[in-house]
Structure formats: C-alpha cells, structure tokens
Amino acid sequence: MFLENTVNHKEQFGWIEVICGSMFSGKTEELIRRLKRAQFAKQKVEIFKPMVDTRYDEDKVVSHDSNEIRSTAVPAAANIRILGDTCDVVGIDEAQFFDDEIVTVCNDLANKGVRVVVAGLDMDFKGKPLWADACVDGYGRIRY
C-alpha cells in the first residue's frame, strides 16, 4: 500500500490495517511480517500486546510457527495511545483481549499520522463479531 501526499509534504497521513480471522489462520504471522518490513525500512515501530497474553513469551509476540518480534505488554488500550504516540508504525496483537477503547485508540493514532497494524480474532466462539467490525468501518478489511 502506497499513500503519497503530493500536495502538502509536511502533513502526515495515518491509516489502519486490520488482520482478522479465526484461530490458527496466520494473523500474528502476518502482523510480524509487516512490522519487520517497517523495521527494515528504518521506521520507528512499537508493538503492543495485552498483558494477559503470556502464552509464549512475556516480552515478545510469537506466532505458532515460532516467528517472533519484541513487544510491550500493556494492561489497557489507553496505554497504547501514550506509548505509541511518537511512532511511525504501531502494531497490536490479540486485539480482542483489549477493552472497548481499542477502536478509539487505533483511530486516534491513525488521525495523528501513525500507521496502525492490528491483529485479532474477528468473532467469538458463537460467531458474534468482535472489535474488528467497529474498527474497520470506513476502512478496507483484510481477512486471513
């Protein structure tokens, strides 16, 4: 995805990329891939995950096939807004475990010019939609 601002080069545009799907569908793998590419491009990247996610590592986001990237565990979505404010790219894993403010946080960061890459389940075990529908209203939806 390339977004070029040909009118005002001082104004930054942010956006939200949503990676959603069922369990074991490669969401975290895709999140890690995109964030590593941003790091390779020398962009300032910060990755966040919910504090309750301690499955593989407390300081890393780890995919099922053992790809990993350093992350910061936070107790609430509001912490992401504060810690990710100065970044070029913010990655969020396991979005379904955050409080309802996660949607507002993603929008606020994008409105400040940050690229937000967020991954998580799109439905609960009953098939009820989770955060993803609220987050992507007006944005493109990427399913894996």
N, C-alpha and C positions, 0 to 999 in steps of 0.2 A: 504494500500500500504506500503510495507516494502522495503526499499533500504538499503542494508548493504554494507559497504565498507570494505571488508575483507583484502585488500592489504595495504592501507595507511590509518590508523585510524585518522591521523591529517587532511586529506583532507575532506572537506565537499561537499556534493552533494546537489544541489537545484533542484527543479522541479516546474512545473506549473500545477495546477489543474483548469480546466475550467468547470464552471457550467453555462450552457446556455440553453435557451428555450424561450417560449412565456411568455406573462404576466400571472400572477397568476398560474405559473407552479411549484412554490416551490423553486425557485433559492435562494432567500435570506434565507429561512428556512434552506436549506442545507448548505449554507455558514455559518450561525450562528452555526449550529450543529458541523461542522468540526472545527471551531475556538474555541468553548467551550471545545471540546475534547483536543485540543492543550493546552489551558489554564490549564485544569485539569492535563495534563501531565507536568506542570511546564515549558512549553516552553515560550519564550518571544514572545508575539503576539501583533501585532498592526493592527487595522482595519481602512480602509480609505473609504470615500465615497465622491462623488463630492459635492462641496459647494452648488450647485443648488438644491440638494435633501433635502428639508426641510419638506417633507410630514408629517411625524410622530413626529420627534424629531431632533433637530439640532446637538445633541451630541451622538446619538445612531443610529445604523442600526436596523430597526424594521421590522419584517415580517408581512404579512397580518393577521396572527393569533396571533399577539402581542408578539411573542418571540423577545427579544432584546439583544443587546450587545453594549458596549461603543465603540465609533468610533471617528475618527478625520476627519472633513470635510476639504478638500483641494481644491484650485482653479484650479490646473493643475496637470497632471500626474507627472511632474518633481518633485513636492513636495514629492511624494510617495518615489521616489528613495532616497531622502535625509533623510526623516524621518524613513524609513523602513530599512535602511542600516544595523543596528545593531540587527535586529530581527531574530528569528528563523523562524517565520511564519508571512507572510503579507497577510491580507485579503482585497479584493477590491470589493465593491458592486456597482452596476449600472455602469459598465464599459463603456457602450455605451455613457454615458454623458461626458466622458473624451476626451481630444484631441487625435490626432493620435499617440502621443508619448507613449500612454499606453502600446502598444505592446513592444516597446523598453524597457520601464521601467520594465515590467514583465520579459523579457529575461535577462536584466542586473542583477536584483535581484536574479533570479534563478542561473545565472552563478557565483554569489558570494556565493552560498550555502544556499540561502533562499528558503523555501517552499512558493510558491505564490498560493493563492486560490482566483480566480477571478470569479465574477458572473455578468451576464448581459444578455440583450436581444441578440439573435443571428441574428435577421432580423428586418428591419423596417416594417412599415405598408404595403409597397408594396411587401414585400418578398425579398428585396435586403439584402444580407449578410452584417453584421456589422463587428466589430472588431474581433469577435471570430475566423473566418476562418484564419485571419492573425496570431493570437496568438497561435493557436494550430498546425500550420504547423510543422510536425515532432513530435508532442506530441499526446497523447491519447485524445479523445473527449468524454466528458460526457454530455449527454442530459437529461434534466428533463422536 
